[in-house]
């Protein structure tokens, strides 16, 4: 137990330093626990608001299991995270733009990716340059006061409204209006709240 506390303390401070050294604009009182994969692409930006909490691995949250969280931008991409946001071994991978509002909670092993990552054309995928040039990317926007359940996937071009709850294991492929609960693959509105 003692070694876990020491490890948690060290990672909290080392991660903050790593984020700052890689050019991430961090708000006040960030808490970043355990190992986090961080990649900041050329000419890209990552801006994180106040009271940001990112737990990675199982040191703090058992839902995270042994998965490490990641925040990554490709060249010319942008990630913006609002105030009072909590992530648990989440993977945020921006090719274009991912914007997360205020007071958002994202469960363990959730993935947000604003691209197909590869071209959908099999011929393009045979050549890395063509593959990279022809992949499709559309920004993701997540509103305020959103709760995203564990193991959900938010795909490119999705806009999630305010006060939305995304059920565990959902795959969100379309826009979600304000004040509703969605679940399933693909995610559908279960009811308004």
Residue, then its C-alpha position, 0 to 999 in steps of 0.5 A: x500500500x505504501x509503495x502504491x501511494x509513493x508511486x501515485x505521488x511521483x506519477x502525479x508530479x512527473x506527469x504534470x511536468x511531462x505535460x508542461x514540457x510537451x507544450x500542453x496548456x494545463x489549468x489549475x489543480x490537475x491530477x494525473x495518476x499513473x503512466x499516461x501516453x502523451x503525444x503532441x503532434x507538430x503544430x497541434x495544441x492540447x488545452x486542458x481546463x482547471x481541476x482535470x483528473x486523469x486516472x490511468x492503470x489500476x492504481x486509483x480506479x479498478x475500472x481502469x484495470x491495467x490499461x494506460x490512458x492516452x492523449x495524442x494529437x496528430x500534426x495540426x490537430x487540437x484537443x480542448x478539455x474543459x474544467x472539472x473533467x475526469x477521465x479513467x484510462x481514456x484514449x483521446x486520439x485527435x487527427x483534427x479536433x476533439x473538444x470536451x465541455x465542462x463537468x464531463x466524466x468519462x469511464x474506464x477504457x473509453x475511446x474518442x477518435x475523430x478519424x478512421x485512422x486509415x483510408x477505407x480504400x484497400x488500394x490506398x492502404x497498400x501505400x502508407x503515404x496514400x493511406x495517410x493522405x486519404x483517411x477521413x477525419x471529422x471533429x468530435x464535440x462533447x457538451x457540458x455535464x456529459x457522462x460516458x460509460x465504460x468501454x464506449x467508443x465515440x467516433x468521428x464527426x459526432x456532436x454530443x449535446x449537454x447533459x447526455x448519458x452514454x451507456x457502457x459499451x456504446x458505439x456513438x456514430x451519430x449526433x446526440x441531442x441534449x438531455x437524453x440517455x443513449x446506449x447500444x451499438x450503434x448508440x440510440x436514444x433510450x429516453x429523454x431526461 
